[in-house]
Amino acid sequence: MSKAAPTPAAATKAAEPSTPKKIPPQDATRETLESIAFAFVLALLFRTFIAEAFVIPTGSMAPTLFGRNKDVVCEECHYPYQVGASEEVNEDGYLLSRVRESICPNCRHKNNIFDLPVFKGDRILVNKFPYQISNPERWDVIVFRYPEDPQKNYIKRLVGLPGETIRISRGDVYARPEGQSEFAILRKENPYKQKVLQQLVYDDRYPPVDLLSKGWPERWSSVVHDDAAGSVDGWSRSDQGWKHDPKDRTFTAESSSDPQWIRYQHRVPKLHDWSSSPDGNDQSTNSSPELITDFCGYNAVSSHSDDRYWVGDLTLNCTVEIASVDSSQGGSAELWLELVEGVRRYRCRIDLSSGKATLLRNDDLSSDAQSPSIEMASADTPVRGPGKYTLALANVDDRLCLWVNSNWLNSGLIPFGKGAEYSAPANRGSQVADLCPAGIAVKGAKARVSELVLQRDIYYRADGRFHSRQIDEVTGMFSIRDRLSQPVEYGDLYAEKSNEATFEPLSSDEFFVMGDNSPRSLDSRLWDNGLNRRNAHAVPRQALLGKAFFIYWPHGVPFLNNGKGYKLMNHSREFADSSVENYPEYTFPFYPQWWRWKRIR
C-alpha cells in the first residue's frame, strides 16, 4: 500500500523556514571578540608582510622626501621652497631651538622664517613584499634597520650591490664588481629617475625684481661671441639677436642666417649685496659669474651655507615657440641647446624642418665655440616647424638625455641609445667656459624662449668615517670657496686638496646606501662601528624592511587666518613647563597637498 500524500496544510508547514535561534549574549560577545582578533591578525600580517606606513623624521632624503620642515615663499623673488627644521627638536619631540632664517635657493635672499608654522615629515608607504621574493635594485629608496642600533629604522637610497667596491669621486659614484679591475660610473638606468632627482640652480620665472631694478645683471642674456674686453669665455652681452622682455620673462629672436645665442651666467648675490644696494646704486659692478656649486636650500637655515663643490652635471629646461621657419636665409633652420662641463661642450642640434636631433661634443674648448664636431648619436623628435615645445637637455653621469613635451602621460624621452653615453675626459678640472655653462641658439627661424629653469645633479660628497669632509676645513674649505670666480685656479686647488672615498668590498649579502641630501645624511659613508663589524658601511640583507613606494600624506596646507590657520597646541620646550607662544605644533583647518601625493622614484 502506497504512502499517503501529505495534506496541503502539512506541505505548507514543511516549506516554512525554521526560525533562527537567538544567540546568547556570551556567544555574541565571543563572536565580536573573534572578529576583532581576526581583523587584528589580518592587519598584523599585512603590516608584517605587505606594507607599512612610516613618517620621515629628518631631511637626509630631501628633496625626494621631506622631514620636519617649513614651507617658505621668498620675500624677494617669491620662489616657494622648503627648509629643514629637524634640528629644532630632540628625539622625544621637545623643542630645543627655533629656525630663524633661511636663504632662498633661487635668488639667495635671506628670509625671516621664525614665525612660520612647522610641519612633520612626509608620511610614506613601504612595500615589504618585493624583497621577500626578489632582490633589491640599485637606486631603490629602502627602509632598513640601522646596523648599529636595530631598534632604529633608517631610509636611504640603495647605491651599492653585493660584491661591489664603491668609490665616490668628484660628486659621482662608481662601482667595481667583484672580479673586475676597473670602476664604472653608476648611472640611473631609468633616466626619468635621474630627472626627478635634479635640484634647482635658477628658475627665471622667479626673478629678484628689486635687485635687478638696482642694476644687478640678469643671469640669462643675449650674447655674441666676440672676445671683446670684459667678455666671459669670449661671450659679450649684446642687444643684437634676442630681445628680452623682463616683465614676461621671455626672449624673442627674428630669423637669421647666423645662430643667435642666449646664455646663462651664474651671478649669485651675496648677503651684503642685499643690504648695501640703496635705490639708484648700480650693482652691476658688484657681480661676477662663478661656478655652480652644491648649494642646497633645504639646508640653508643660517647666514652661512655649506656649498663649496663645483657641479658640472646640469639640466637645461625651457619652452621654445617656433613662430616661423625661413627657408630664404639659406641653410637649414636649427635649434641648439648646449651644456658645458670642463673642457667639453655638449650640444643637441635639432633640424626644425625634419625634427632630427643630433648630439655632438668637442674635446677641446680652444676650438670654435660655435661648432662641436664629434657626432655622438641622432634620433627623430616631434620638433618640426612652427609650434610650442617644452624641452629638457641633461648632461648627467656621463650621459646626455633629451626630453620633448614630457608630461604625466608621456615621458618624452628621445631614444638616442648607448651613443648618448661617453667616457669622461682625462682633464676633469673646471674651466673658464663653466662660467657660461648653458646656452640656447636659433638660426633660420623666428622663435620665442620662456620658462628657463637650470638644475643640477646631486653632488655626492666623498666623506667617510676616517675623513669626515671631502676637503679639510682648515687647509682647503675657505680658500676654495674664494676661487669660485676663478675656475682654473679652483680646479687646481680642488685637485690638490680633495679626497676620494673608496670603501671595502661588500660581501654577498651586503648593500651600500646614501641619502639624497648628501651634505646632511648620516649614511654608509659615515657610520660608526661600535659593534666591530667587518664592513661598518654595509647594510646586511636581513636588515632590509622594504621599498618606499608612495607619499600618501605630505603635510596639509593651513588656510584661513591669512594662510596660517589656527593653532591647536603650542610646542613645549625640554626641561621647561611652559609652552612656546606663537609656535603651534598643530594648525587647523588645512587641505591636502594632492600634488605631492606621488610614487617615490
Buried (B, 14 or more C-beta within 10 A) or exposed (E): EEEEEEEEEEEEEEEEEEEEEEEEEEEEEEEEEEEEEEEEEEEEEEEEEEBBEBEBBBBBBBBBBBBBBBBBBBBBBBBEBBBBBBBBBEEEEBBEEBBEBBBBBBBBBBBEBEEBBBBBBBBBBBBBEBBEEEEBEBBBBBBBBBBBEEEEBBBBBBBBBBBBBBBBBBBBBBBBBEEEEEBEBBBBEBBBEBBBBBBBBBBBBBBBEBBBEBBBBBBBBBBBBEEEEEBBBBBBBBEBBBEBEEEEBBBBBBBBEBBBBBBBBBBBBEBEBBEEBEEEEEBEEBBBBBBBBBBBBBBBBEEEBBBBBBBBBBBBBBBBBBBBBBEEBEEBBBBBBBBBBBBBBBBBBBBBBEBBBBBBBBBEBEEEBEEBEEEBBBBEBEBBEEEEBBBBBBBBBBBBBBBBBBEEEEBBBBEBEEEBBBEBBEEBBBBBBBBBBBBBBBBBBBBBBBBBBBBBBBBBBBBBBEEEBBBEEEEBBEEBBEBBBBBEBBBBBBEEBBBEBBBEBBBEEBBBBBBBBBBBBBBBBBBEEEEEBEBBBBBBBEBBBBBBBBBEBBBBBBBEEEEBBEBEEBBBBEEEEEBBEEBBBBBEEBEEBEEEEEEBB
